[in-house]
Amino acid sequence: MKRLFLVLVLFFFILASVSSQERKHTVFADIFPMFNGIFSGGVGLGIGYDYRINEYFSIGSYINFFSNFNENMTYNIILNGRFYPINTEIGAPYIDLGLGYRRRRSEEDNIHCLSGVANIGYRFIFNNGLVLDPAFGIRYNLLPFSGYENFNFGYNIKAVIGYTLSK
């Protein structure tokens, strides 16, 4: 019971430090590919940039990379737009749609394709500019340039940590 109380107190302190101040430029790292790399004996990382146009829309780009140092290597380059339907004191939920290039090379195949992504997530922005941005979504191979995959879709999980700058 004490641990639950401490977790709740910590959670409310975090929520109290969140800012609703308008911040336009955000740079971030997605650490979920890093976890995927660790568990499969490789490395992975995602980096990106987001520009907030107004309180409801932003545009950005995102690159993620994964390799196990053998034959397996994957990277994605995505240009995306986000819609923030609601802005609250603790952050903003969003819908993210993107279009980009995907390359996947393994022992079995060598795939180049145009892919589309759709994510839903929640962006927490703290007073000091720290951003936490968990998201979940799907990826779909829209137009294959070379190679063939049995499944033309996949799931996206993001665990973004970043920093946002004031106007």
N, C-alpha and C positions, 0 to 999 in steps of 0.2 A: 504494500500500500504506500510506503514511503517513496519507493521508486516511481510509482505512478504520479504521485504528487510532485516530485521533483521534475519529472518529464513535462507535466502540465505547466509548471511554473516557468521552465525554460522555454517552452513553446510560446507562452504569452509574452515573455520578454523579447523573443524574436519577432513576434507579430507587432509589438509596440515600436520596434526600431525600423519598421518598414516605412518608406516614404512614398507619398503620392506626387512628389515633385516631378515635373516634366524633365525627362532626360532623353536626349536624342540619339547619341552614338553609343553602341554597345559592341565590345569585342568579347569573345568567349571561347572556351574550350569545352568540348563534349568529352567527358571522361568515360562514357559507357564503352566505346570501342577499346579503351585501355583495359577494362575489365575482361572483355571478350578476348583480347589478346593474351592476357595473363592466364586465363583458364584453358586456352588452346595452345599455349607454348609460343606465342608470338607477341607482336606489339600492335597497338592501334591508338589512334587519336583523331579527334575532329576539331577543327577550328573554324571560326566564322565571324561575320560582321553583320550588324543590323542597324538600319537607320530608321528612326521613328518619324514618319511624315507628319502625322497629327495624332490625336488621342485614339483614333480608331484603326490606323493603318501603318505598316512599316514594310520596308523592302530590305533584302539582304542576300548574302551568299554564304555558302557552307561547303567545306571540303572535309571529307573523312577518309581515313586510310587504315587498312589492316593488312598485316603480313605475318606469316609464320616462319619466314626465312628459308623456306624450301620452295616449292612450286606454287603455293597459294598466296595470292595477293589480290586485294580488292580496293578500289577507291571510287568515290562519288564526288562530283562537282555539281552543286545545286544552286540555282538562283530561285529565291522564294519571295513570297509576299505573305504578310500576316494580317489578319483581321481580328481586332480586339473588341468584341461586342459590349463588354462591360469593364469599366475601370473602377477598382475599389481601393480602399486605403491600404490593403495588404498586397496589391498587385493586380494582375489582369489575366483572365483566361483568354486563350486565343485559338484560332484555327489557322493553320499554316498550309499553303499550297505551293509546290515548287516543281520546277522542270530542270533536268540536268543530264549530264553524261555519266554513265556507269561503266566501269571496266572491271572484269573479274577474270583472273587467270588461275587455273589449277591444273593438275595433272590430266584431268579429263577434258577440259574445255578452255576456250579463250573467247570471252564474250565482251563485245562492245555494243552499247545500246543507249538510246534516249530513254530516260525513265522519268516518271512522274511520282511525286510524293505528296502525301496528305497527313498532317499531324494535328493532334489536339494537345494542348498543354496549358501550363499556368506559369506566368512570369512573376517572381517575387523580386522586388527592387528595394534594397535596404538603404538607409540614410547615407551610409558611407559609399554608395555606388555599387556594392556587391550585388550580383544577380544570381539567383538560383532559378533554374528553368527546366523542370521535368516535363517530358512529353512522350507520347506514344502515338504511333501511326502506321501507315502502310506505304510500301513502294511497289510500283508496277512498271514493268518493262514495256514501254509504249512502241518503240521501233527498234528492232535489232539490226545492227550494222553487220555483225559477224558473230558466229557461234550460236549455240542453241542451249536453252535451259529447260529442264522438265517443268519447273514452276516459274511463271513470269511475274510472280509477286513475292513480297517478303514483308516482314514486320520491322518497324523502326522503334527503337527505344533510345531516348536521349536523357542524359544526366548532365546538364549544362551548368558550368560555373563561369561567371564572367564579371566584367566591370563596365559600368555605364557612366558616361560623362554628362554633366549638365550642359544646358544650351551654350 
